[in-house]
Amino acid sequence: MPSKKSARVAALTVAAVCSAASTVALTSPAHAATVAVHDIQGTTRTSPYAGQAVTGVAGIVTGVRTYGSSRGFWIQDPNPDADPATSEGVFVFTSSTPKVAVGDSVTVSGTVSEYVPGGTTTGNQSITEITKPVVTVVSGGNPVPAATVIGASSVPDVYTPAGDTAAGNSVGGLTLQPRTYALDYYESLEGMNVQVDDARVVTATDPYSELWVTVKPHENANRRGGTVYGSYESQNTGRLQIQSLGPTAGFPVANVGDALTGTTAGPLDYNQFGGYTLVANTLGTLKSGGLQRETTRKQRTGELAVATYNVENLDPSDGTFEEHASAIVNNLKSPDIVSLEEIQDDNGATDDGTTAADVTVTKLIDAIVAAGGPSYEWRSIDPTNDTDGGEPGGNIRQVFLFNPKRVSFTDRAGGDATTAVGVTRTRGKAALTVSPGRIDPANTAWKTSRKPLVGEFVFRGRTVFVIANHFNSKGGDQGLTSQYQPVVRSSETQRHQQATLVNAFVKDILDVQKNADVVALGDINDFEFSGTAKILEGDGTLWSAIKSLPKSERYTYDYQGNQQVLDQILVSPSIRRACDFEYDSVHINSEFHDQISDHDPQVLRFEP
């Protein structure tokens, strides 16, 4: 998965381009109608007045946004109707800094618009707005309409209705059922003043002064305070993003398991970075949950410890080498083999044809030694320039670190960026034709994506084959709050192709040696219950060992309030059947605001 930071920057970069295609085009009549806010909002996601001019829309200002490209303010009618499907609030888009204050009683004339954050191609829902406004302030200092409390009992357990098949599975035209579906409930409050009370943090504060809370403290909760995403049907309806209308300097710096005690209140917005968002005028008080970074145990003499760790675009200019080294030595207890993902070339994002990563890897190994760890040796294959995706110019790749005092690497010459590794029989056992090597690197399944790195190791006289993977990212998939339900996961097509190739390669090894020890690991960029994982596992060829953990402990990544699995270690039948393996997802990053990577490393210990 692309880094949340890079994905956010990219989205902000294209926002201006998308804005031209972000408004649903509708025909405007020749006259303006005098209507109330709930008339404008209507009982579906699309306003019955979209594209029309309206006049004299009355309300009390509940929030003012003075920053960013979406400046404006929210108004709410203090005299609601009796229909729970119709929101009483609406955003007034001014484009420049608004000249109103919270508590002003105003009338607004303008054009009703349906704006799609990020553009219509994202699949996001639209926001009903009044644009090109003429605003009249009637009076100031009025009481703000009481906030609607969003809580465990008010949010339905079912996430979304199925979309209308006649409209491409869009829910946009369906009548809202706020007592039945969570997305309908949130939509029925769009633009209104809402509040949450004593809400637990389920995604840490990010660099953009955002965090996620849950209003359902028992919903798929785990022992560390998060909310686990365990299937496509358990989207976790209590998740809600929190931003602030105040200065970012005062925004809470929170970790998972912390809480915003008291009341957090403000208008309910919808944006392209997570959907429904409470933009707070009032923020609760941060209470620490005391979460600590985890440490796994040291492997025993007869155990081989194999780990995977996505170090998030590591290049020599980064300031995180000492922290990554400390994590490997102190939190992971110096595994015998470490598969690193997202190691960049020696000058990072500078796109000058450099592909070697010797400086990057050596700097990390030196930092590990300085932290008291082993003097790891390493193997990798430099990619062909600008062909493996990731940050442009960075040439990310997988790298094997291994402790030569515990394990040896079997080198076989001939492996390079374009040569496919194969399997041969040597003295009745499986062996690689080249080591290290890459799986079918010319196959179109790896277009603009990382090719798997395969290595042959020996531990206490036993050969172990390790396949380091970094599958295609989820970029381009529709978000859980998309107007299309069920959502389209377009990126998984390529991952399915990649999984098919890796599974076939493992079968080649097992066809030669049925009891071969094979470990396929890395950033799979997909869930343990996904189609990608099922294809990798095949008919027992591999098994995702994270499934040995209780469901509440299966997560390696935290995204928009959902703790989920992206990083996996899969094992061949000989390892699984031995029943002497131990799996640990070591939570040192994903739950913390000061993370050095957005992924948690994974460790497998077993006796070959």
N, C-alpha and C positions, 0 to 999 in steps of 0.2 A: 504494500500500500504506500502511495506517496506520503511523505511527511505532511502532517497537518499544517505545519508552517508554510511549506512550499505550495500546497494545494490552496491555502487561503490567499497567499500573495498572488498566485496565478488568477484566482477568481476575482480579486480586486482589480487586477490589471485589465481584465477583459470586461469589467462591469460597464464601462462607458460604451464599449462596442455593443454589448448585449442590450443596453437600455432601449435602443431603437426598436428592438424586436421583443420588448418585454411587456408591452401593453396589448391587451386583447382588443383588436380593432372592431368597433361597432358603429352603426350609423346613428348620427345625432339628429333629433327632430328640430324643428324650427323654433320651438317655444321652450321656456324654462318652467319646471314644475316646482311648486312649494311642497316639500315633503319633510317627514321626520327621519331621523337617523335609522330607525328600525325599518322604515320603508325602503331606504336605500340598501340596507344590508340584505333584506329579504330572507327567505327560508332555504336558499341554496348558497353555494360558494360564490356564485356569480350574481352581481346585483341586477335586479330587473330594470334599473335605471342606467346600466353601464352604457357609456357613450352619450348620455343625455345631459343637458344642462339642468341644474337645479338651483333654486333660490331660497334664501331665508332659512337655511337649515340651522336649527337652534341647538345649543349645547353648552356645557361647562367644560373649560379646558382642564384636562386631567394630566397632561404631560407635554413637555416641549423638548424637541430634539434640535440642538443648535450645532451639531457637528456632522461630518460625513456628507455623502452625496444625496442622502434622503432626509433633508431638513424639513421640518414641519411640526405639527402638533396634533394631539388627539382631543376630540371632543366627545362628550357623552351626554345623552338626553337624560335629565333628572326625572323624567316622567315616562317610565318604560311601559311597553305594552305587556300583554299577558302571554305572549308566545315565547317559549323557551328557545326556539330555534332562531329567533331574530336578535342579533347583537344590537346593543344600544350605543355602541361606540364606533368611531370611524377616524381614520387618519386624514389630515388635511396637508397635502404636499405643497410646500411653499417654494422650495428649491433654495431660497436664501434664508437667513436667520429670521425666524418668526418674531413678530412684534406683539406677542400676547404673553400672558403669564398664567400659571396654574391658578384656577379659581375665577378667571374671567368668564363672564357669560357673553357668548358671541352668537352672531348669525353669520353663516357662510353661504356664499353663492359661488358656483363654479361648475365644473364638468365631472361627472362620476366616471372613474376609470378603474379598470382591473389590471393591476401591475403584477407581473410575474418576476420575482427576484431571481436574478441570474439569467433571465431570458427564457423564452418558451421552450427551447430545446432541452432545458434541464428537466422538464417534467414537473417542476415545482407548482404548487398551488398559487393562485393569484391573491393579491391583497386588494380589497375594495378601498379606494381613495377618492377624495375630492381634489381635483387639480385645477390650476389656474384660478385660485380662489380670490374672491373679494370678501374681506373680513370686516365686520363691524363689531366693535367691543361695546356691549350694552352696559355692563357694570363690572366691577372688580371685587375681589375678596369674597367670593361666594363659596359656600361649602362644596367640596368635591363629592360627587356621588359615591356612596359607600362602595368599597371594593367587594367584589364577589370572591368568596373564599374557595380556592381550588384545593380540595383535600381528598383523602383516600375514599371517602364515601360518595363524593360527587363525580369522580372520574370513572367511567365504565371500564369493565375488565376487558371487553372486546375492543381491539384497536381500531379497526376500520371496516366499513362495508366493502363488498366487492364492487368494482367499478361497473359502469354501464357498458355492456359489450357493444351496444350500438354506437357508442362514443369512444371506441378504442380503449375501453376499461377505465375511462375517466369517472371520477366521483363528482366532478364539478357541477353537474346539472342535477344531482340527486338531492331530494329534500333531506335536510339535516334531521338526524335522530340523536339529539344530544344525550338522551338517557340510555342509549344503546351502544353507541360507538364513541371511543375516546377522541378520535380525530374530529368527529362531528361536534362533540362537546367543546373542544378547544375552538373550533371554528365559530360556534355560536357565541363565543366571548371575544372574537376578534375586535381589537380596538378598544375594548372595555377596560376599566380599572379593576384589576384583580389582585389577589394576595395569596401568599403561601405562608404557613406558620411553622416554625421549628423544623425546617426542612434539612434533611441529610444530604451532604454533597456526594454525588456519585461519579462526577468527572471533575478533576482538579482544575483550578484556574489556569487558563492558557495565556499566551503572550498578548492576546487581544482583549483581555479583561472580561472573560466569559467563564462561566462554570455551569455545571448541571446539577440539579437537585432531583430528589424524588419526593412525591407527596404520598407515596405508598411504601412505608418503611419495611413491610414484610414481603414485597413483591420480588421474588427471585433474588433475595438478599444473600450476601455471603458474609463470612465472619469478619471481613476486613472493611465492611461498610459499603461495598459496591452493589450493583444490580447486574446480574449475569444474563447475557443473551444466549439462550440455550437452544433455540429453534427459530425457524422463519415465522412461526405462529406465536411466539412469545416476545413481542416487540417491547414490552414493558411500558404500560400506558401511563405510569406515574412520572415518567421523566419530563423535565421541563428545563429549558435553558434560561439562565439569568444573565442579563446585562444591566448596565446602569446608565441613567440619563445624567448622572453627575460626573465629576472629574475622575479619570481612571486612577489617579493616585490614591484615591480612597477606596478602591475596589478591594474586596476581601481576597487575600492570597491563601487559597484553601487547598487541602488535599482530600482525597476520598476518605470518607468516614468523619470528616468535620461536619459541623452543622451551622446553618444560619438560624440562630435562635430569635425568638420574637417574630415580628412581621416583616416580610419583604413584599412591597406593593408597588404597582405601577401599571401602565397600559400593556395589554397583550398584543405583541407584534408577531410577524411571521417573516423569516429571512431565509436566504439561500444557504446559510451555514448551520442548519439544524431545525428549521421550521419554526414552530411556535415558541416564542421567547417573551418572557416577562422583562420589560425594560423598566427598571426600578427607579422610582422617586425616593423610595425608602428601602434601605437595605437592613436586613437583620444583623445581629451581632454575631461575629464569627466565634465559634467555640471549637477548640481543637479536639479531635478524636484520638490524638496521640499515635497515629499510625507510624510504624517503623519499617524500614526496608528489611526485607527478608535475607536470611543466610541459609544456604543449603549445608548439608553435612559433607565432610571429607570422604572420598571414596576409600574403601578398604584395600588392602594389598592386592587381593584377587579380583577386585572390581575394576572394570574399565568405565571411566566417566567420559561421556560424550555430550557436548553442549552445542547449542545454536544461539547466536546473539547478533541481532541487527543493530549495528552501531551508527546508523543514520548518517549516511553521507560523510564518513570520516575522511578528512584529508589533512595534510601536514600543517595547515594554517589554523586548525581547530584548537580550542583551548581545553578540550575534554579528555586528552590522552591520559592524564593522571587519574581522572575519575573512572574512566573505562578500565584502566589497569587495576585500580583498587577493587572495582566490581568483580573482575575476573579472579583476582587473588583472594579477596576477603569474602565476597558474597557467594561466588561460585566455587570457591575452594580449589582453584587451579585445576580444572578438568584436564584429562589426558589428551583429548582432542576437542578443539573448538572450531566450529564452522562460523566464520564471520560473514555477515552480509552487509552490503553497502560500503565496502572499502573503495574509496576513490583513488584515482591515479595521483601521481606525485605533485601535480599542481592544481588539483581540485577542478573547479568549474572553468578554469582557463582552457579554452578550446583551441589548442595549438598542435594537436596530433599526438601529444604525450599519452601513452597508455600504461607504462610501467607503474607499479605501486610499491617499489622497493622502499622508498623513503617513508611512505605511510606506514607500511607494516613494520619496518625496523623501529620506527619511533614508538609504536605501540609495544613491541616486544621489550624495548629498552625500559619503557615505563613500567611494564610488568615486573621486570627484574628489580627495578628500583623499589617497587612495592613489596618485595619479598617473595615474588613468584618465580617459577622456573624460567630458564632461558629457552623459550619455545623455538623450535624450527618451524618453517612454514613452506607450503606449496600452494601454487595457484597457476592460472593461465591468463595472461593478459588478453583482453578482448580486442577484436578489431575496432579501430577508433569509431566512436559515435554509432555503434550498432546495438548496444545492449540496454538502451533506455536509461531511465533515471535522470538526474540533473544534467542538462546539456553540458558537454565537455568533461564531466566527471568520470565517465567510464567505470561505473560501479561494477564490482565483481565479488564472487565468493572467494574466501581464503581459508585454507586449513592451517590452524596452529596445532602443533603436537609437541608433547614433552618427550624428548628423546631418551630420558632416563626411565621412562615407563612404556613407551611404545615406539615402534620403528615404522618408517614409511618405505614401501616397496616402489622404487623408481623404475619406470620403464620408459625409455625415450620415445619421442615421436608425438607427444601430445602438444597441440597448439590450438589456436582459436578456431580453426576450420576443420581439423581432423576429428572424425568420430571415433570414440572409444568403442571397443568391442570386447567380447568375452571368449576366452579360449580355455581348453582343458590342458592342464599341466600336472602330470603325475596323478591323474584321476580327480583333480580338484579344479575349481574355477579359478581363473586368473584374468586380469585385465590385459588387453593388447597394448595399451599405453597407460601410464600412471604418473602423474595425474592426467586425466582426459576429460573430454566433454561429450555429452550425449547428443548425437545427431545434430550438430550445431547448424547445419545448412537447412534444417527443416523449417518451414514457414511458421510452425508453432512458436518458434523462438524469435520471431520478428520483433525488433525493438524491445527485446526482453533478455534477461539473463539466462545463459545456457548452464545446465547443471554441471557441477564439477565433481568428478568421481576420483576417489583415491583408494589404494589398497594398503591397509595397515596390518601390522602384526603385533599382538599383545600376548605375552607369555606363550608364544609358539602357535597361537591361533590367528588365522587371517580374518580380518573384519573389513568388509567393503562399506565405504561411507560415501553417500551422495549428498552434496550440498546444493540446495535449491533456493531460488528466489523467483517465484512465479510472478506472472503478470499482475499488475495492481488492479484495484477496484475502481480506478478512475473511469468516469462516464456512467456508472450505475446510478439509477434513480434512488433518492433518499427515501427513508421509511415514511416521511410525511408527504410524499409525492401525490399529485392528483390522480396518478394511475395506480390502481390497486387490483391485483397484486403488482408490486413494483417490478420493473424490468432490470435484470442484472446482466447487462450486455457484455460486461468484461469477462464473465465466467466462460464464455465460449472458448477463448484462447487458453484459459487455465485448464479446461477439460482436455484440450489437445495436448497441452504440456504434461498433464497427469497421465495421459494414455502412453506417452513416450517413456516416461520414467517407469511406469508399471511394467511396460514391455521389456525394458532393460533389466529390471530386477528379475523378471521371469527368465531372461536369458541366463542370468547367473544361477538361478535355482534349477533350471533345466540341466545344467552341467553338474551342479552340486546341490542336492536337495536340502542338505543341512547347513548351507552357507549362512554365516552371520552377515546380514545386510542392514544398514541403518540409512534411511532416507530422511533428511531433516532440513530445516531452514524456514524461511519466511514464505509460507505457502500462499499467503494472502487470501486464505479462505478458511471457513469454519470447519470444525471437526465433524459436523453433521451435513456438510455441503456435498453437492454432486462431485466437486473436485476431489474431496477426501475419499468418497466412495470409489471413484475411478482409480485413484492411487492404490487403495486397498485391494481392489479387484476381488477375486474369489479367494481371499485369504493370502494373497501374495505378500501384502504388507498389512500392518495394523497400527493405527494412530495411538501411541502409548499414553497420550494425555487423557484418553478415555479410561485409564486405570484410576484416575482421580475422581472423587465425588463431583457431581455435576456443578455444585456451587463453587468448586475450585478450578474449573476449567476456563481460564482466560489468560491472555498474554498481551492484551491491548485494551484500551478504554477509549471508546468513541461515542460522543454524543449521549453520554449517560448509560451506555451499554458496554459492559465488560465482556470481551469476546476472544475467541481463539483465532489468531492468524499464523502463529508460529507453531510448528509441529515437529515431532520426532516419530517417525514410523519405523517399525521393526519387522523383520522377516519371521516366519514361523518358528525357527529354531530358538530365537531369543524369547518370543512370547511364550512358547511351550515350557521353557525352563522355569518360568515363574519365579526367577530370582532377580528380576529387574525392579528398579525403583525410579519413579518419575517425579520431577519437581519443577513446577513453574515458579521461578524465583522472582518475586514481585519487588523490583527495585526502581522501576521507572514509571510504568503506566499510570500509577495512582497518585503521582506526586507532581506538584507544580514546577519543581526544579529538576525535572527529568533531564538526563543526558542523552536519552534516546526515547522514542515513543513506544518501543517494544520491551517486553520483559524477556530475559534469557530463559532458556529451558535446559534442563540437565537430565540425562538418563544414565543410570548406573546399572551395570549387569556383569555377569561372569561368563565370558565367552567359552 
